[in-house]
Amino acid sequence: MENDVKHKLFMGFRGILMKIPPLLSEKGARKGEKGAKANAASLSDEERQVHHYIVKKMAVVDAPITDKLIAEELGMSNESVLEIIDKLENLKTFIYRSDGKGINWAYPLSLENTGFRITASSGEQFFAAWGADAFAAPFVYGRLHNKELSFTIQAECANSGRQIEIEIDTELNIKKFTDGADPMFCLPIVTLANTKEPSIVDIFWRKSLLFWSEEDVREYKKKNQDLRAYMNLSRRALAGVKRMQTSIFSFWKIKVTK
């Protein structure tokens, strides 16, 4: 299918949805990308290597990733790996250890069943950390493996519970989604540098969701008062997802799929 749906972006607060003009949304997106790029720029080549390794590994393991495993497979000392893991976690963007030991969350993937199941055409199955990450993950996974792949996202509407299936490729071209659906996703509006939450998981967990349609978004918003952005799967929205991942992962510094 041709992904030519009209771009929709709303800001939801205290039960009200307000339409956001493209110029204003673009300004906000660029600000977020600038912050993500600054975070990524603070990493050395070795730290970035560890970060990328963890995300790739997250898709194929069934237990939290330990410093010992990273050290063995990358030929590094445990002390160096622990220092890098601590730094990555303290930046509140890259990884999280719910038990303080093994890594069970590495943006944009999670070992936990978050309800956002992704199946790659290469056979791997994994969970996106939350709703928005269901669209970040295919782009990130393809770039890290330097492969052009297709993916099937399976989730349910946060409002109605209806099952949604979306087929998408590495470049975030929508191939197909469940008949009758006009999916939208949301994410909370926060500034990571100023948050008092201990981790990014506490900020986004169960707050970045997927919806069957705009109607479901409006019904859901009447019952949820916090500040969130809601958008559909337009080319503009998915292009923004790609730009943000490029900033977070420093993809301009590595060979990528053309």
Protein Blocks (a to p, Z undefined) as FASTA:
>chain_A
ZZfbccdddddeehiacdddfklmmmmmmmmmmmmmmmmmmpcfklmmmmmmmmmmmmmc
cbdcdfklmmmmnopafklmmmmmmmmmmnommbccfkopaccbdcfbdfbdghpacddf
kopacddfblmlmmmmmmmmmmmnopacddddddddfklopacdddddfkopafbdcehi
acddddddddfklpcbfbfklmmgopaccdfblklmmmmmmmpcbdcddddfdfklmmmm
mmmmmmmnommlpccdZZ
